[in-house]
Amino acid sequence: MKTKTLRPDKVNVVTLGCSKNLVDSENLITQLQANDYAVAHDSNEAANIVIVNTCGFIDLAKEESINTILDYADRKSRGEIERLYVTGCLSQRYKDNLEAEIPEVDAYFGTMELPGLLARLEADYQHDLIGERFITTPEHYAYLKISEGCNRTCSFCAIPLMRGEHVSRPIEELVRQAEHFARTGVKELILIAQELTYYGLDLYKRRMLPTLLEALAAVEGIAWIRLHYAYPSKFPRDIFNVMAAQPKVCNYLDIPLQHGSNAVLQRMRRQVTRAETTELIAYARRAVPGIAIRTTFLVGYPGETEAEFEEMCDFVRQMRFERLGVFQYSHEEDTRAYAVDDDVPPGVKADRANRLMAIQQEISYELNLARVGEVATVLIDRKEGASYVGRTQYDSPDVDNEVHIAAEGAYLRTGDLVTVRITGATEYDLMGELIVG
């Protein structure tokens, strides 16, 4: 009988940035394993080859990526690793500069150059692996990237420079991957894209996210389907019909809104007004009672006045979003906004971010207190000390609320779906007791 022999090399794939980058790393790991490589992810174990998958979204992310590359370049100079490769968004955007500044790296690759990276490692790109993927997340949930790139023209965003134009993945391919995940024990699919609502326009000449959701909901074994990164302009509202009718589609929508001032939205080239956004959120809450809206806002955009910032604060108070995050504006080369002076001082950006989050913290606490006494289904993520920790359908991993359940007298497994009564609340967490039987 022929036995499989691993190559003598061991690869450590280091992932920086967002969940879309994580999916790229998982695809890379899958391909390397199919080529008989031993592969680790974000590991401290010894490996003679390191691949850093970088992020180039904003200044802090770029700094983290550069520091990570420099750290591994130093390890290479000390003989701790033999080869170092860099891929991802930072490499896509600044390849020439990086090659000149950090020549210790053996080769740099862009976001769409997986076959080239594999070839450098004397590995073949395995087309028959489409639909399969090694996951680095806990085994009960996985990210499903439904498209790549973005056709929007937001003035502050460098994503199209790094990821290119929008390209949808075929429904059949996504269903095949969901079926593979279900066979491996995945309960929750988290759909990600730079722009979910644009899905299908390139392939099918119409927006097809509702059709895709119906197809994924038919996959046996998948319990939850979660939507991340929608766009408010020209939002396809039949998504809410599917969400309301299909129990597997979580009553949850991540829809970055960026600002609450019409003047700033116009300068950002967001193609939507505050009134239109307000009406969209109101429609969503009517169509799907109890829906959790997650959003993000950008403070310190060039020219943002105190009055415009206060408009955003008023918008947040008015809308009472269930989940909210804040970014400080980063002045990115080659974006449309780069031609304008970055005139809001860093200290003012930080102060405005803190003030906006303080408003949201109060809103979040009030909304969580209102859930005390509620009975909810909770997906168990882990055991932590004397508690099991999980999430409701209204919460995404790593960024949203968690539910803490006393572990005494209970035996739960990661990935279990259990019924819990909410007994207490803090600003960003819930406490609950297990309901048995």
C-alpha positions in Angstrom: 0.0 0.0 0.0 1.4 3.4 -0.9 1.9 5.7 2.0 1.8 9.5 1.9 5.1 11.1 2.6 5.3 14.7 3.8 7.9 17.0 2.4 10.8 17.8 4.9 9.8 21.5 4.9 7.3 22.9 7.4 5.4 26.1 6.6 4.0 28.6 9.1 1.2 30.8 7.6 0.8 34.0 9.6 -2.4 35.9 9.0 -3.0 39.6 9.6 -6.1 41.7 9.0 -9.7 40.8 8.4 -11.7 37.6 7.9 -11.3 37.9 4.1 -7.6 37.5 4.6 -8.2 34.6 6.9 -10.1 32.8 4.1 -7.2 33.4 1.7 -4.8 31.9 4.2 -7.1 28.9 4.7 -7.1 28.4 0.9 -3.3 28.6 0.8 -3.0 26.0 3.7 -5.4 23.7 1.9 -3.3 23.8 -1.3 -0.1 23.3 0.6 -1.4 20.3 2.5 -2.6 18.8 -0.8 1.0 19.1 -2.0 2.2 17.2 1.1 3.5 20.1 3.1 3.2 20.2 6.9 1.5 23.5 7.6 0.8 25.4 10.8 -1.2 28.6 11.2 0.0 31.5 13.4 2.2 29.0 15.2 5.1 29.4 17.6 6.4 26.0 16.6 9.5 25.7 14.6 9.0 26.1 10.8 11.7 26.6 8.2 9.3 28.5 5.8 7.1 31.4 6.9 4.4 33.1 4.7 3.1 36.4 6.0 -0.4 37.3 4.7 -0.5 41.0 5.2 -3.2 43.7 5.7 -2.8 47.2 4.1 -6.2 48.7 4.9 -5.3 51.6 7.3 -2.1 52.9 8.9 -2.3 50.8 12.0 -2.8 47.6 9.9 0.1 48.5 7.6 2.4 49.2 10.6 1.5 45.8 12.1 2.2 44.1 8.8 5.6 45.8 8.3 6.6 45.1 11.9 5.7 41.4 11.4 7.7 41.2 8.2 10.7 42.8 9.9 10.5 40.4 12.8 10.6 37.4 10.5 13.3 39.0 8.4 15.4 39.3 11.5 14.7 35.7 12.4 15.8 34.7 8.9 19.1 36.7 9.3 19.7 34.7 12.6 19.1 31.4 10.8 15.9 30.6 12.7 14.0 30.3 9.4 15.2 29.5 5.9 12.7 31.2 3.6 10.3 34.1 4.0 7.5 35.0 1.6 5.0 37.9 1.9 1.5 38.0 0.3 -1.8 39.8 0.8 -3.0 43.4 0.6 0.1 45.3 1.7 2.2 43.3 -0.8 -0.3 43.9 -3.5 -0.2 47.7 -2.9 3.4 48.3 -2.1 5.4 45.5 -3.6 8.1 47.6 -5.3 8.7 49.6 -2.1 8.8 46.5 0.1 11.3 44.8 -2.2 13.6 47.8 -1.9 13.2 48.3 1.8 13.1 44.7 3.0 15.1 42.6 0.6 15.5 39.8 3.1 12.1 38.5 1.9 12.5 35.8 -0.7 9.5 37.0 -2.8 6.4 39.2 -2.6 3.0 38.2 -4.0 -0.2 40.1 -4.5 -3.7 39.1 -3.4 -4.5 37.2 -6.5 -1.2 35.4 -7.0 -1.8 32.2 -5.1 -0.7 30.0 -8.1 2.6 31.9 -8.3 3.3 31.6 -4.6 2.6 27.8 -4.9 4.9 27.5 -7.9 7.7 29.2 -5.9 7.2 26.5 -3.3 7.3 23.8 -6.1 3.6 23.1 -5.4 0.9 22.6 -7.9 -2.4 24.5 -7.8 -5.1 21.8 -7.3 -8.2 22.9 -9.1 -10.1 19.9 -7.8 -9.9 21.4 -4.3 -12.4 24.1 -5.1 -15.2 23.6 -2.6 -12.9 22.3 0.1 -11.0 24.3 2.6 -9.1 23.8 5.8 -10.5 26.1 8.5 -8.5 27.9 11.2 -11.6 29.0 13.1 -13.2 26.8 15.8 -14.7 23.8 13.9 -18.3 24.9 14.4 -18.2 28.1 12.3 -16.5 29.1 9.1 -16.3 32.2 6.9 -17.6 31.8 3.3 -16.3 34.5 1.0 -18.9 34.9 -1.7 -17.1 37.5 -3.9 -13.8 39.3 -4.2 -13.1 43.0 -4.8 -15.4 46.0 -5.0 -16.9 48.3 -7.7 -17.8 51.1 -5.3 -16.0 54.4 -5.4 -15.9 55.5 -1.7 -13.3 58.3 -1.6 -11.5 57.0 1.6 -11.2 53.3 0.7 -8.1 51.6 -0.7 -9.7 48.1 -1.0 -10.3 48.3 -4.8 -6.6 49.2 -5.2 -5.7 46.0 -3.4 -8.5 43.6 -4.3 -9.6 44.8 -7.7 -13.2 44.9 -9.2 -16.1 42.9 -7.8 -16.0 39.2 -8.9 -18.8 36.9 -7.6 -18.3 33.2 -7.0 -20.9 30.9 -8.6 -23.7 29.7 -6.5 -22.9 26.1 -7.2 -19.4 26.5 -6.0 -20.5 28.2 -2.8 -23.1 25.5 -2.1 -20.4 22.8 -2.7 -18.1 24.5 -0.2 -21.0 24.8 2.3 -21.7 21.1 2.0 -18.1 20.3 2.6 -18.1 22.5 5.8 -21.3 20.8 7.0 -19.7 17.4 6.6 -16.8 18.5 8.8 -19.1 19.8 11.6 -19.6 23.5 10.8 -22.9 24.8 12.1 -22.6 28.5 11.3 -21.7 30.1 7.9 -20.5 33.7 8.0 -20.9 35.2 4.6 -18.3 37.8 3.9 -17.5 40.1 0.9 -16.4 43.6 0.5 -19.9 44.3 -0.7 -22.5 41.5 -0.2 -25.4 43.2 -1.9 -23.6 43.5 -5.2 -23.4 39.7 -5.4 -24.4 38.2 -8.7 -24.5 41.3 -10.8 -21.4 40.3 -12.8 -22.3 36.6 -13.2 -26.1 36.7 -13.4 -26.8 40.3 -14.4 -28.9 40.8 -11.3 -28.5 40.9 -7.5 -28.6 37.3 -6.4 -27.9 37.3 -2.7 -31.5 36.2 -1.8 -31.2 33.2 -4.2 -27.8 32.3 -2.7 -29.2 32.4 0.8 -32.0 30.0 -0.2 -29.6 27.6 -1.7 -27.3 27.7 1.3 -30.2 27.3 3.7 -31.0 24.0 1.9 -27.6 22.5 3.0 -28.3 19.9 5.7 -26.3 20.4 8.9 -25.9 24.2 8.6 -27.9 25.9 11.4 -27.0 29.6 11.0 -26.2 31.8 8.1 -24.8 35.3 9.0 -24.4 38.3 6.7 -21.4 40.6 6.9 -20.5 43.8 5.0 -23.5 45.1 3.1 -23.8 48.5 1.5 -26.8 50.8 2.1 -27.1 52.3 -1.4 -29.6 50.5 -3.7 -30.0 47.8 -1.0 -31.9 44.7 -2.4 -34.7 44.6 0.2 -35.9 41.1 -0.7 -33.0 40.0 1.5 -35.2 40.9 4.4 -38.0 38.6 3.0 -35.6 35.7 3.0 -34.3 36.6 6.5 -37.9 36.7 7.9 -39.0 33.5 6.2 -35.9 31.4 6.5 -35.0 30.3 10.1 -31.4 29.5 9.2 -30.7 33.1 8.1 -29.8 34.9 11.3 -31.7 38.1 12.1 -28.4 40.0 11.8 -27.0 42.4 9.3 -23.5 44.0 9.2 -24.0 47.2 7.1 -21.2 49.8 7.5 -22.8 53.3 7.3 -19.7 55.5 7.9 -21.3 58.7 8.8 -24.5 60.5 9.8 -23.9 63.9 8.1 -25.2 64.4 4.5 -22.3 66.7 3.8 -19.7 64.2 4.9 -21.5 61.3 3.1 -21.4 63.3 -0.1 -17.6 64.0 0.3 -17.1 60.3 1.0 -18.9 59.5 -2.3 -21.2 57.1 -0.4 -24.2 57.6 -2.9 -26.7 57.6 0.0 -28.2 60.2 2.3 -29.0 60.1 6.0 -32.7 60.1 5.3 -32.4 57.2 2.9 -30.4 55.2 5.4 -32.9 56.0 8.2 -35.7 54.7 6.0 -33.8 51.5 5.1 -33.1 50.7 8.8 -36.7 51.4 9.7 -37.8 49.1 6.8 -35.4 46.3 8.0 -36.8 46.5 11.6 -40.4 46.3 10.3 -39.7 43.4 8.0 -37.6 41.5 10.5 -38.7 42.3 14.0 -35.8 42.0 16.5 -33.1 42.2 13.8 -29.7 43.2 15.1 -28.0 45.9 13.0 -24.2 46.0 13.2 -22.5 49.1 11.7 -19.3 51.0 11.7 -18.6 54.7 11.5 -15.6 56.7 10.4 -14.5 59.8 12.4 -12.1 62.5 11.4 -12.7 62.4 7.6 -11.0 65.4 6.0 -13.0 68.6 6.7 -15.2 67.0 9.3 -16.4 69.8 11.6 -17.5 69.5 15.1 -21.1 70.2 13.9 -20.8 67.4 11.4 -19.5 65.0 14.0 -22.4 66.0 16.3 -24.8 65.1 13.4 -23.3 61.6 13.5 -23.7 61.4 17.3 -27.4 62.5 16.9 -27.8 59.9 14.2 -26.5 57.1 16.5 -28.7 58.2 19.4 -31.7 58.3 17.0 -31.1 54.9 15.4 -30.0 53.0 18.6 -27.9 50.4 16.6 -27.6 47.1 18.3 -23.9 46.8 17.5 -21.4 49.6 16.5 -17.7 50.0 15.9 -15.7 53.2 15.2 -12.6 53.7 13.0 -10.4 56.8 12.8 -9.8 58.1 9.3 -6.5 57.0 7.7 -5.1 59.1 4.9 -4.5 56.5 2.2 -2.4 57.1 -0.9 -4.1 56.9 -4.3 -7.6 57.2 -2.9 -9.7 60.2 -4.0 -9.6 61.6 -0.5 -5.8 61.7 -0.5 -5.9 64.8 -2.7 -7.6 66.6 0.2 -5.7 67.8 3.3 -5.9 65.4 6.3 -6.9 68.3 8.4 -8.5 66.7 11.5 -5.7 66.4 14.1 -5.0 62.8 15.5 -6.0 63.9 19.0 -9.4 65.2 17.7 -10.0 61.9 15.8 -9.2 59.9 19.0 -11.5 62.1 21.1 -14.3 61.8 18.7 -14.0 58.0 18.5 -14.1 57.8 22.2 -17.1 60.1 22.5 -19.1 58.2 19.9 -18.3 54.8 21.6 -19.4 56.3 24.9 -22.8 57.0 23.4 -23.0 53.5 21.9 -21.9 51.9 25.2 -24.9 53.4 27.0 -27.2 52.3 24.2 -25.8 48.8 24.2 -26.2 48.5 28.0 -29.9 49.6 27.8 -30.6 47.2 24.9 -28.9 44.3 26.8 -30.8 45.1 30.0 -34.0 44.8 28.0 -33.1 41.2 27.1 -33.0 40.0 30.7 -35.7 37.3 31.1 -35.6 36.4 27.4 -35.1 32.8 26.4 -32.6 32.5 23.6 -30.8 29.8 21.5 -27.0 30.0 22.1 -24.2 28.5 20.1 -21.4 27.4 22.4 -18.0 28.8 21.4 -15.7 27.7 24.3 -15.4 26.9 28.0 -13.7 29.7 29.9 -13.0 29.1 33.6 -16.2 28.4 35.4 -18.4 29.4 32.4 -19.4 28.3 29.0 -19.2 31.1 26.5 -21.5 31.4 23.5 -23.4 33.7 21.2 -27.0 34.2 20.1 -28.0 34.6 16.4 -27.6 38.4 17.0 -23.9 38.2 17.6 -20.9 37.5 15.4 -17.7 36.0 16.8 -14.9 38.3 18.1 -16.8 41.5 17.6 -20.2 41.2 19.3 -21.8 40.3 22.6 -21.2 36.9 24.3 -23.4 34.9 26.7 -21.8 33.5 29.8 -23.4 30.4 31.3 -22.4 28.8 34.6 -20.6 25.5 33.9 -21.4 23.9 37.2 -23.6 20.8 36.8 -23.6 21.1 33.0 -21.7 19.3 30.3 -21.7 21.2 27.0 -19.5 20.8 23.9 -18.2 23.5 21.5 -20.7 23.8 18.7 -23.7 22.8 20.8 -26.9 24.8 20.3 -28.6 25.2 23.7 -31.6 27.0 25.2 -30.7 29.7 27.7 -32.6 32.2 29.9 -30.9 35.6 30.1 -30.4 36.5 33.7 -28.1 39.5 33.6 -26.3 42.1 31.4 -23.3 44.3 31.1 -22.6 46.8 28.4 -21.3 44.2 26.0 -22.1 40.8 27.5 -25.0 38.7 28.8 -25.3 36.2 31.6 -27.6 33.2 31.3 -28.7 29.9 32.8 -29.1 26.7 30.9 -32.7 25.5 30.4 -32.6 21.7 30.4 -35.4 19.6 28.9 
